Amino acid sequence: MGAPPHGASASTTASSAADITGTLLSLSAGVEPMTEVMPLDQASATYERMMAGESRLRELC
């Protein structure tokens, strides 16, 4: 896999400085999250979709 564009990177364990930098980059570029809201009674199925890598958007219950 090649390097991310513009020196951007992603990590599940980002430091607070990296979080701030990423947030500022997103804000300056007009990037907004795409969120799919699901009913709470579908939380188990939504979690299973996420764990199976089938989610294309951030999913919230």
N, C-alpha and C positions, 0 to 999 in steps of 0.2 A: 504494500500500500504506500502511496506517495504521501508527501507532507501536506498538511492542511493548507488551504489558501491563506495568504496574508499572515502567516505565522501563527494562526489560531490553533488551539489545541483543546482537547476535552479530557476530563478526568472525573471519576466518581468520587475522588478524594482530593478535590481542588482546595488549595489554601484560600484563606479569606482574601488575600491580595489577588490571587488568580480569579476568584469569584467577582471581585470588584472590577478588574480589568475586563473580564468577559462581559459583565453587565454593561459597562460603559461602551464597549465595542458594539454590543447589540443595540443599545439606545442610539448611538451615533449613526448606525446603519439602518435604523427603523425596523429592526427585527422584533417580531412579537411571537409569543408561543401560539401554537395551534392546539387548542384544548377541546377534547370531546368529553362532555359531561354525561355520565351514565347514572341511572337511578341506583339508589343504595342497595336495593334488593338484587342488583346485578353485580355487586362488588366481587363476589367469588369468581364469576365468569370473566369479569374484566381483569382481575388479577391473573387468572390463568392465561388470558390472551397476552398480557404483558410479559409473563414469564416464558411463554412460548415464542416470544419475539414477533408476534403477529400485530402488535400495536403500531400504527403509523403516526399517531398523534399522542400527545400527553393525555392520559385518561384519568378523570377524577370521578369519584362517587360521592 
